[in-house]
Structure formats: C-alpha cells, structure tokens
C-alpha cells in the first residue's frame, strides 16, 4: 500500500512545514484574537501530522501496527480537510478550498485502499481458520 503510506508522509510533512512557516512569519493573527482556540487547533493539526508520518513510515516498513495508526491519522486528516476549507471560503480564497478538496480526495482514496486490503485479509483469515464443523456463534 504505497500510495496511502506516501500520502500520509507527504501530507504530514507539509502540514508541519506550512504551520511552522505561518507561525514564524507572524501570519497567524488568531494568536492575538483567539489564543486558546488556535492553540488547541494547532495541537490537533500537529497530532494529525505526526500520526500520518508515523503511520506512513510504519506501513512502508510493514509494521503490523502501521495500518491502524495510518487509518487513525487519515481519519484525523479527513476531518481537518472538511473543516479547514470553511475558513478559506469565508475569506474568498477559493484556490485554497480547491487544494483541500484535492487533499480530501487523496485521503479518501488512501482510506479505501487500506480498508479494502484489510477487509480482504480479515475475511481470508476467518475463512481459513474457522473449522467448518463447528457452529459459529455471534
């Protein structure tokens, strides 16, 4: 699953880079107007980026836990990619809204790839490990 892994790594790095440049250049006026809100928002953004990077690297290295971490990171990213365009739409910055739509498409595609692979493996394990003679109880 190289696409989901690289998506996570690249988007995670870009998130950290974008926020770092914005903060260092003084382009985040919310530090003066809404310091608590932006602080919590940044905690969520950096947590998302870290989960995407760690999950992506773990998937590339075939770590057993990698898919789970990347799925969590993708869920966090999808939330952010749905909510964040509203800020830019309010400012009339439509190219940024378009960028978030592209990112959302990549996250959803990554999610589909990871879940379809996971479901296939899960169902295969059930088919091969469940004795046919025993009745399954749910």
Secondary structure, 3 states (H helix, E strand, C coil): CHHHHHHHHHHHHHHHHHHHHHHHCCCCCHHHHCHHHHHHHHHHHHHHHHHHHHHHHHHHCCCCCHHHHHHHHHHHHHHHHHHHHHHHHHCCCHHHHHHHHHHHHHHHHHHHHHHHHHHHHHHHHHHHHCCCCCCCCC
